[in-house]
Structure formats: C-alpha cells, structure tokens
Amino acid sequence: MTFLEKQTDPTSPMHWRGNMQADYLYLSGVAGDKFFKHLMKNDTFLATKCPECNKVFFPPRLYCEDCFCEIPEEKWFEVPSKGSIKLFTIATIDSYGKKLKEPKVIGLINIDQTDGSLLGVIKTDKPDEELQGVHVEAVLKPKDKREGTLKDILYFKKK
Ligand SMILES: [Zn+2]
C-alpha cells in the first residue's frame, strides 16, 4: 500500500505502521510562568484568589473558571508547599510496563489554603500504609539546581 492508494472501502480504513516524529513545546502560560519563576527562588507556591467568589486557584489562574472574571495582581499570594493527600496509588511498574525496583507511591495532594491540588510522588517507608488525609510537605531541589519545572518538586514527605 502506498500513500497515494485510493480509499474505496470506508469500512476498511487504510493504515500503516511506522514512527512519526512529533516535536512539541509545552508553554506554561503567563500564570504558569510566574508560578515557576517564583518556585525557582522560593520554597513556597503561588496561588490566586477570585475577587468575586473567593475560590483559591492552585496552580494559579489569571481568570476565574467559574465567574470568568479577571484575577488582579493583588490577588496573587504565597501558600506553603504543603498539603494533605486526597488519594493515592502504589505503582509497581513504570510507564513502559517494566517492573520498578521498589513500589512508588503517587498521590493527589490538596495544597493547603487553596482549592487546588497537585500530583506528586510521596516518599514513605511503608508504602502499604493508609495515606489518605495524611499531611505532607514538598521536598524541593536545592535552589541553585532548580529549572522552573514541576521536577523542582522532588517528592512529598510526611510532616
Ligand atoms: Zn470566581
């Protein structure tokens, strides 16, 4: 089959196997840029608060997704890089299906003082323990090693 072959049977779509290069660049946007630049120099996170409904966005947003109003500069503020585990799972294989040397706990963490959450690795000595509701804090890379990405957050640990 070639790329120029005419499709005559709509129930039998053409297909071919191969690799396709897909280069992409993810832009974090204005709010994300400000969040990551702050994280490079500080051990806290940034959040924004809607002036209309008081919803606290983490990660920070420029507009309220409920009210559609703009969130002004004075509604940006720091929150501690801490939170409580909303839910978690224990991974035993990596994204390629290869068995991990040791189980990895991954959790959704509700960030303190916000209505938002963040996925993160949770370091624990006992991966089989109940972690829901446990309070954790972020362990960040040393400031001189930070690159302004989520990888600056190494993991979360129990307080
Ligand atoms: Zn709002």
Residues whose N, C-alpha, C, O or C-beta is under 5 A from the ligand:
A	BS01	ZN	C50 E52 C53 N54 C64 D66 C67
